[in-house]
């Protein structure tokens, strides 16, 4: 892990990002004290399992009934 000052980080930001993309972690320090770390962002991936909610929710019968006229009219305004 590489530690650099804030001023150096400002002037070499693009190069630091390139290093992080290669797997390196960068510590940003102010007056020699670590204040931040730059690491590669990794998107959390969660996969859906088809049918995993089966039986957990039931659509009520009134869902399929027509909407009242006043609500339908508000959509057409």
N, C-alpha and C positions, 0 to 999 in steps of 0.2 A: 504494500500500500504506500502510495506516494503522498507526502504532505507538502502543500504549497501555501504561500500567503494569498490573501485576498487580492492584492494588487497584481500578482503574477497570474492568478486565476482569471482576472478580468482581461488581461492582455493576451492570454493563451487559451481562451475559452473553447474555440473550435478544435484546437489540438487536444484539449482535455476530453472533449466529447468523443473524439476519435479513439483515444486511449480507453475510455470507458466502454465503447462499443467492442473493443478487443478483449474485454473482461477485466480490466484493471479498475480498482477502486481508488478514488482520489479524496484526500482529506484537505479541507480548506481551513486554514488557521489564521487567527488574528492575534498578533503579538506572541506567536509561538503556541497559542492555545487552540486546540481543535474546536471549530464551531459548526462545521457542516461536513457532509460526506456526499460525494457524487458517485452513484452506482447505476448500473444498467436497469432501466425500467422493464419489469417483466409483467406483462398482462396476465392477470389471473384467468385461467380458462376453466370454465365449468361446462361440462357437457350434459345436455338433457337426456334423460332416459325416457323414451316413449312409454306412455302409460303409467308413469310413476304417480300421477295424481288420481288415478282411477279409484272411484268410490269415495273420494274425499270431498266432493262437491256435487250437489244435485241442482240442476237448473229448475227453478220453481215454475209451475205451469203458467202463472201470470206473465212470465217473461215473453211468451209467445202471443199474448193478447195484443190487439192494436193499441197504440198510444191514444190518450185523450186528444180531442181536437185542438184544445188550447196549446198543448205542447207541440203538435204538428205545425200549427200556425206560427209558433215562435221560430221554427226552423226556416220558414219561408219568408221571413222579414228581412 
